């Protein structure tokens, strides 16, 4: 395989193929996930993160959609160790707008 070029001028490098569906600032412990549906951060992380300095720092998120044809492996630009893995069981749901209208989490 070939190595992909990383643009050093871009402010964000995505570790996978995919499309940015939504991004923003986490407000009141809630993120917008897909098609306007809002989810509590705890549903994704298992807890609500505590910022060391909530006045100087904000929690932001970015939702990436991996289509069936996209490359589904994630890569890291640095060496690191994973200290904890948490499995959140759930149901695989369609991102089709007609299905999303039927599902509301918040």
Long-range contacts (C-beta under 8 A, 24 or more apart in sequence): 6-77, 12-62, 13-77, 14-62, 14-64, 15-74, 15-75, 15-76, 15-77, 16-64, 16-66, 16-70, 16-71, 16-72, 16-73, 16-74, 16-75, 17-66, 17-70, 17-71, 17-72, 18-64, 18-65, 18-66, 18-67, 18-70, 19-64, 19-65, 19-67, 20-62, 20-63, 20-64, 20-65, 21-63, 21-64, 21-65, 21-95, 22-62, 22-63, 23-60, 23-61, 23-62, 23-63, 24-60, 24-61, 25-58, 25-59, 25-60, 26-58, 26-59, 26-60, 26-61, 30-106, 31-61, 31-63, 32-63, 33-63, 33-105, 34-63, 34-65, 34-95, 34-100, 35-95, 35-97, 35-100, 35-101, 36-100, 37-100, 37-103, 37-104, 37-105, 38-105, 38-106, 39-105, 39-106, 40-105, 40-106, 43-88, 43-105, 44-88, 46-86, 46-88, 65-95
